[in-house]
Amino acid sequence: MGDLYGDKWEIVRSLGEGAQAHTFIARDTTDSEGSPFVLKRLKNLDRLARFKQEVEAVKGLAHPNVVRLVDFDLDAPRPFIVTEYCAGGNLEEADPFWITSAENAFRLFDEICQGVVAAHNAGIIHRDLKPANIFLRSRLGPAVVGDFGICYVLDDGTRLTITDEAVGARLFIAPELEDGRAQLVSEKSDNPPNGTCESRTGAVPAHCLRERETL
C-alpha cells in the first residue's frame, strides 16, 4: 500500500497533471467495495487560497448537477480534495450518445444549465465552463458541473488572480475576462462558454461557434 491521504485515500492511478494540481483516481481503504473517487492534490502552495475557495464553493452546492465533494484536508502538507468519480467521463471525451436524439441533447444541456444556475444562485461564477469540466455520472448522464478551481465569488471582496490576469481557456473564456477585468465578472460571464457546451451536446449547430474559435 502506498502513501495515504487523510489516513484512508490510496492513489490508484493518475488522471492528469496541470500547473496547479495533480488529479488521481483514488479509493477509500476503509470501504470494502473499493469504489473509485477523484483526488486532486495541490502542487503550488502559493495557490492554496484559490484551492480553499474551490472547496468552499463545492461544499455549499448540494445540487444533483454539481460534482459532489466527499472529503478534503487543506492543512495537510499536501493539501487535497476528494470528489465523486463520474464513470461517464467528461463531455469532451464521452461517447456522444446524444447526437442521435434531440431529446437527449436538450436534457443534457438542461442538466448543465441547472448546475450553473445553482452556482449562480449561491453567488459563484464558474469562469471555466467547457466540455472538459462537464462530467457524466454514467455513460448516459446525468451531467454535472465540476472543477471550480478558478471560480469567482460575487461580493466576496477577495481577488485571487493578479490584476489583468486572464483566467479560463482561450477558446471558451468570456470576452470581458480576457484581460482579467474582475469588475465586469457577472453571471453573464458563464454564458459564452456554456454556449460551447450547448454546441457540444448538439443543442445548437456547431457552426454558430466557429467564428469565436478563430478569434
QUICOR-V278107 format. One record per pair of residues at least 24 apart in sequence whose ideal C-beta (glycine too) atoms are under 6 Angstrom apart, sorted by the first residue. I is the first residue (numbers start at 1). GAP is how many residues later the second one is. Records with the same first field share a line. If there is no record, write none. Layout:
I->GAP / GAP
This chain:
5->75
6->65 / 67
9->30
20->24 / 27
36->49
37->33 / 45 / 48
38->45 / 47
39->41 / 43
40->41
41->37 / 39
42->37
49->111
50->110
51->28
54->94 / 95
55->26
57->67 / 91 / 94
58->90
60->62
61->57 / 61
63->55
65->46 / 49 / 50 / 79
66->49 / 52 / 78 / 79
67->77 / 79
86->49 / 50 / 51
87->51
88->48 / 50 / 51
90->42 / 45
91->40 / 43 / 109
92->39 / 40
94->42
97->43
98->103 / 104
99->103
105->96 / 97 / 98
106->97
108->33 / 35 / 93
109->89 / 92 / 94
111->31 / 32
112->31 / 85
115->30
116->74
120->67
123->30 / 31
124->27 / 29
125->27 / 60 / 64
126->25 / 64
127->24 / 25 / 40 / 41
128->40
129->61 / 64 / 65
130->39 / 42 / 63
131->66 / 69
134->63
152->33
171->42
172->24
